[in-house]
């Protein structure tokens, strides 16, 4: 719903779903493989937006 609201207000949103993950799973690095994928996505988005870099 948060992403929907942002889009309604013309804020660019990138949606990524990690099926089967609990809220806050990003804090379980080293325990859940999906955390690595999520962190790589975050890294890519931050580099693109803050540094203008493509990886």
Helices and strands as residue ranges (DSSP letters): H 2-8, G 25-27, H 33-46, I 47-51
